[in-house]
Amino acid sequence: VTSFAFCSSSAIMSNENERSAFGFKVDKENYNSVDCVQPTSISFSIEKISSEEATGHTLSETDDDRYSPFQDKEGQGETDSYDEHDDSNWLLFGVEVFKYAYSMGLLIFSVVILCGAIFEDQTKGSAEKNIPPIAVFCIFWFLIFWLAMMEGGQGCLVGLQPIEPKLYKDTHPKSFKNTQLVHHPKENMERFIVGRQFLVVLVMFLMNIVASTVEDPESVFGLPDTIISIFLSSGIAIILVAIMIGQLTAQINAADCMLDFINNYFQLYFITCTSLAIEYSGLL
């Protein structure tokens, strides 16, 4: 704050004896030598101004008696604000740990109970469509992977628009091919988004066909009917798995490594080319 005031108040400093509204004034001699580019190297002297007149005591970086925002009015010690602040930090940390723990627990439980329902023939794919449980299992996780690549891939292609392609042409050749298809011409980005949205709906529809549970599922792993009703019959388990693994995780990872995320042939052929082909077909 002090360095910001030094850099932006040349008009105020025209009067050497002018006092700030905050109760401080700056020594003009030291102000003239302030280097605003490197705030850490600023050498300054601040005189604390009382409400009536200056006390004459100068505070500097080398003073042992430094002003502390937690110091009481008499300067005899520190207030309890530090302890309260520290306690609030620990409280926030505990809340965050609790949130991560129960979220991870819900995800793991949802994955386990959903896979158990698949192998115990409690899903529509295995019970009604007569698809082998192992095939349902593989199809379901392939659809989750496909969904994750679509969600993350779109963010990458949108985020790489202002980046010059020649910068990554040699290091990420498949990412370069993806961006060339989507970014040139510019209208291809809108076409890609339209086609990708159709793919997302298709994947979610197929996921519901193969992995949603039957109308009255039997007990899985001997769990109570209430748990089965909440997580399987209502679809909460499949929703949590699809959102946490198939969407949010992919989007966050893609935001940190855009070039690496789409530097593969799966993104190129199964998502980019397929999305553009769907839009070009006139289906949407």
C-alpha positions as CSV (number, residue, x, y, z in Angstrom):
1,V,0.0,0.0,0.0
2,T,2.9,2.4,0.9
3,S,4.7,1.7,-2.4
4,F,1.4,2.2,-4.3
5,A,1.0,5.6,-2.5
6,F,4.5,6.6,-3.4
7,C,4.0,5.8,-7.1
8,S,0.6,7.5,-7.5
9,S,0.8,10.7,-5.4
10,S,3.3,13.0,-7.1
11,A,0.7,15.8,-6.9
12,I,0.2,15.3,-3.2
13,M,3.9,15.3,-2.5
14,S,4.3,18.8,-4.0
15,N,3.8,20.2,-0.5
16,E,6.4,18.7,1.8
17,N,4.4,19.3,5.0
18,E,1.1,18.1,3.6
19,R,-0.4,15.4,5.8
20,S,-2.2,12.3,4.6
21,A,-5.8,11.5,5.5
22,F,-4.4,8.3,7.0
23,G,-2.2,10.1,9.6
24,F,1.1,9.7,7.8
25,K,3.4,11.9,5.8
26,V,6.4,10.9,3.7
27,D,9.8,12.5,3.7
28,K,10.2,14.1,0.3
29,E,13.9,13.6,0.1
30,N,13.6,9.8,0.3
31,Y,10.5,9.9,-1.9
32,N,12.5,11.4,-4.8
33,S,14.8,8.3,-4.8
34,V,12.0,5.7,-4.7
35,D,12.2,3.0,-7.3
36,C,8.7,2.0,-8.1
37,V,9.7,-1.0,-10.2
38,Q,11.2,-2.8,-7.3
39,P,9.0,-2.2,-4.2
40,T,11.2,-4.4,-2.0
41,S,14.2,-2.1,-2.5
42,I,12.4,1.1,-1.5
43,S,14.2,3.1,1.2
44,F,11.8,5.4,2.9
45,S,11.0,7.2,6.2
46,I,7.5,7.5,7.6
47,E,6.6,9.9,10.3
48,K,3.6,8.9,12.2
49,I,1.3,11.9,12.7
50,S,-0.9,12.2,15.7
51,S,-4.4,13.7,15.6
52,E,-3.0,17.0,17.0
53,E,0.6,17.3,15.7
54,A,3.6,15.3,14.7
55,T,5.5,13.5,17.5
56,G,8.8,13.7,15.7
57,H,9.5,10.0,15.9
58,T,10.5,8.5,12.6
59,L,9.8,4.9,11.7
60,S,12.1,3.1,9.3
61,E,12.8,-0.5,8.1
62,T,15.7,-0.7,10.6
63,D,13.7,0.5,13.7
64,D,13.3,-2.0,16.4
65,D,10.1,-0.4,17.5
66,R,8.0,-1.1,14.5
67,Y,4.4,-0.4,14.2
68,S,2.2,-3.5,14.2
69,P,-1.5,-3.5,13.2
70,F,-2.1,-5.9,16.1
71,Q,-0.4,-3.6,18.7
72,D,-2.7,-2.0,21.2
73,K,-3.0,1.8,21.7
74,E,-0.4,2.0,24.5
75,G,2.1,-0.2,22.6
76,Q,2.5,-2.5,25.5
77,G,1.6,-5.7,23.7
78,E,-0.4,-7.3,21.0
79,T,-4.2,-7.7,21.0
80,D,-6.0,-11.0,20.7
81,S,-6.7,-10.4,17.0
82,Y,-3.8,-12.6,15.9
83,D,-5.1,-15.6,17.9
84,E,-8.6,-15.1,16.5
85,H,-7.3,-14.9,13.0
86,D,-5.2,-18.0,13.5
87,D,-8.2,-19.9,14.9
88,S,-10.3,-18.8,11.9
89,N,-7.6,-20.2,9.6
90,W,-7.7,-23.5,11.3
91,L,-11.4,-23.6,11.2
92,L,-11.5,-22.9,7.4
93,F,-8.8,-25.6,7.0
94,G,-10.9,-28.1,8.9
95,V,-14.0,-27.3,6.8
96,E,-12.0,-27.7,3.6
97,V,-10.6,-31.1,4.7
98,F,-14.1,-32.2,5.7
99,K,-15.5,-31.2,2.3
100,Y,-12.7,-33.0,0.4
101,A,-13.0,-36.1,2.6
102,Y,-16.8,-36.6,2.3
103,S,-16.7,-35.7,-1.4
104,M,-14.1,-38.3,-2.1
105,G,-15.9,-40.8,0.1
106,L,-19.2,-40.3,-1.9
107,L,-17.3,-40.8,-5.2
108,I,-15.6,-44.0,-4.1
109,F,-18.8,-45.4,-2.7
110,S,-20.7,-44.5,-5.9
111,V,-18.1,-46.2,-8.1
112,V,-18.1,-49.4,-5.9
113,I,-21.9,-49.7,-5.6
114,L,-22.4,-49.0,-9.3
115,C,-19.8,-51.6,-10.4
116,G,-21.4,-54.0,-7.9
117,A,-24.8,-53.4,-9.5
118,I,-23.4,-54.1,-13.0
119,F,-21.8,-57.4,-12.0
120,E,-24.9,-58.5,-10.1
121,D,-27.1,-58.0,-13.1
122,Q,-29.0,-55.1,-11.5
123,T,-28.6,-52.7,-14.5
124,K,-30.7,-52.3,-17.6
125,G,-27.8,-53.3,-19.8
126,S,-27.2,-56.6,-18.2
127,A,-30.7,-57.5,-16.9
128,E,-32.9,-56.2,-19.7
129,K,-30.6,-56.0,-22.8
130,N,-28.9,-59.3,-21.9
131,I,-25.5,-57.7,-22.3
132,P,-22.7,-59.6,-20.4
133,P,-21.8,-57.7,-17.2
134,I,-18.2,-57.4,-18.2
135,A,-19.2,-55.8,-21.5
136,V,-21.5,-53.3,-19.6
137,F,-18.6,-52.5,-17.4
138,C,-16.3,-51.8,-20.3
139,I,-18.9,-49.8,-22.2
140,F,-19.7,-47.7,-19.2
141,W,-16.1,-46.7,-18.5
142,F,-15.4,-46.1,-22.1
143,L,-18.3,-43.6,-22.2
144,I,-17.0,-41.9,-19.1
145,F,-13.6,-41.6,-20.8
146,W,-15.2,-40.3,-24.0
147,L,-17.2,-37.7,-22.0
148,A,-14.1,-36.6,-20.2
149,M,-12.2,-36.1,-23.4
150,M,-15.0,-34.1,-24.9
151,E,-15.4,-31.8,-21.9
152,G,-11.7,-31.1,-21.5
153,G,-11.1,-31.0,-25.2
154,Q,-13.5,-28.2,-25.8
155,G,-11.9,-26.0,-23.1
156,C,-8.5,-26.6,-24.7
157,L,-9.6,-25.7,-28.2
158,V,-11.3,-22.6,-27.0
159,G,-8.4,-21.6,-24.8
160,L,-5.7,-22.1,-27.6
161,Q,-7.4,-19.7,-30.1
162,P,-5.1,-16.8,-29.4
163,I,-1.9,-18.9,-29.3
164,E,0.2,-18.9,-32.5
165,P,0.1,-22.5,-33.9
166,K,3.7,-22.4,-35.0
167,L,4.8,-22.3,-31.4
168,Y,3.7,-25.9,-30.8
169,K,3.6,-27.3,-34.3
170,D,6.7,-29.4,-33.8
171,T,6.3,-30.2,-30.0
172,H,2.6,-31.1,-30.1
173,P,1.8,-32.2,-33.7
174,K,-1.6,-33.8,-32.9
175,S,-2.6,-30.7,-30.9
176,F,-1.6,-28.7,-34.0
177,K,-3.9,-30.8,-36.2
178,N,-6.8,-30.4,-33.8
179,T,-6.5,-26.6,-33.7
180,Q,-6.0,-26.3,-37.5
181,L,-9.3,-28.2,-38.0
182,V,-11.3,-26.2,-35.5
183,H,-9.7,-22.7,-35.8
184,H,-9.5,-22.4,-39.6
185,P,-11.9,-21.0,-40.7
186,K,-13.2,-19.4,-37.6
187,E,-16.7,-20.7,-38.2
188,N,-15.4,-24.2,-37.5
189,M,-15.3,-23.4,-33.8
190,E,-19.1,-22.9,-33.7
191,R,-19.6,-26.1,-35.8
192,F,-17.4,-28.0,-33.5
193,I,-19.4,-26.9,-30.4
194,V,-22.7,-27.8,-32.0
195,G,-21.4,-31.3,-33.0
196,R,-19.8,-31.9,-29.7
197,Q,-23.0,-31.1,-27.8
198,F,-24.8,-33.8,-29.8
199,L,-22.0,-36.2,-28.8
200,V,-22.4,-35.3,-25.1
201,V,-26.1,-36.0,-25.2
202,L,-25.5,-39.2,-27.1
203,V,-23.0,-40.4,-24.5
204,M,-25.2,-39.6,-21.6
205,F,-28.1,-41.4,-23.3
206,L,-26.0,-44.5,-23.9
207,M,-24.7,-44.4,-20.3
208,N,-28.2,-44.3,-19.0
209,I,-29.2,-47.3,-21.1
210,V,-26.3,-49.6,-20.0
211,A,-25.6,-48.5,-16.4
212,S,-28.9,-47.3,-14.9
213,T,-30.4,-49.8,-12.5
214,V,-33.6,-51.7,-13.0
215,E,-36.9,-50.5,-11.5
216,D,-36.6,-52.5,-8.2
217,P,-33.0,-53.4,-7.8
218,E,-32.1,-56.1,-5.3
219,S,-29.6,-55.5,-2.5
220,V,-26.0,-55.0,-3.6
221,F,-23.3,-56.1,-1.1
222,G,-26.1,-56.6,1.4
223,L,-26.7,-52.9,1.8
224,P,-30.0,-51.7,3.3
225,D,-32.8,-50.9,0.9
226,T,-32.7,-47.2,1.9
227,I,-29.1,-46.9,0.6
228,I,-29.9,-48.8,-2.6
229,S,-32.9,-46.5,-3.1
230,I,-30.9,-43.3,-2.6
231,F,-27.8,-44.2,-4.7
232,L,-29.1,-46.6,-7.3
233,S,-32.8,-46.2,-7.8
234,S,-32.6,-42.4,-7.9
235,G,-29.5,-42.4,-10.1
236,I,-27.4,-40.4,-7.6
237,A,-24.4,-42.8,-8.0
238,I,-24.2,-42.5,-11.8
239,I,-24.7,-38.8,-11.6
240,L,-21.8,-38.3,-9.2
241,V,-19.5,-40.6,-11.3
242,A,-20.4,-38.8,-14.5
243,I,-19.9,-35.3,-13.1
244,M,-16.8,-35.8,-11.0
245,I,-14.9,-38.1,-13.3
246,G,-16.4,-37.4,-16.7
247,Q,-16.6,-33.7,-16.5
248,L,-15.1,-31.6,-13.7
249,T,-11.8,-33.5,-13.3
250,A,-11.2,-33.4,-17.0
251,Q,-12.0,-29.7,-17.3
252,I,-9.7,-28.8,-14.4
253,N,-6.8,-30.9,-15.8
254,A,-7.3,-29.5,-19.3
255,A,-7.2,-26.0,-18.1
256,D,-3.6,-26.6,-16.7
257,C,-2.3,-28.5,-19.7
258,M,-4.2,-27.6,-22.9
259,L,-1.6,-28.8,-25.4
260,D,-0.9,-32.1,-23.7
261,F,-4.6,-32.9,-23.2
262,I,-5.5,-32.8,-26.9
263,N,-2.2,-34.2,-28.2
264,N,-3.6,-37.6,-29.1
265,Y,-5.5,-39.3,-31.9
266,F,-8.5,-40.1,-29.8
267,Q,-9.3,-36.3,-29.5
268,L,-8.5,-35.8,-33.2
269,Y,-10.7,-38.6,-34.7
270,F,-13.3,-39.5,-32.0
271,I,-14.1,-35.9,-31.0
272,T,-12.9,-33.2,-33.3
273,C,-13.5,-34.9,-36.6
274,T,-16.7,-36.6,-35.4
275,S,-18.1,-33.4,-34.1
276,L,-17.4,-31.5,-37.3
277,A,-18.8,-34.4,-39.3
278,I,-22.1,-34.4,-37.3
279,E,-22.5,-30.6,-37.9
280,Y,-21.6,-30.9,-41.6
281,S,-24.2,-33.7,-42.0
282,G,-27.0,-31.3,-41.3
283,L,-28.4,-33.5,-38.6
284,L,-28.4,-30.4,-36.2
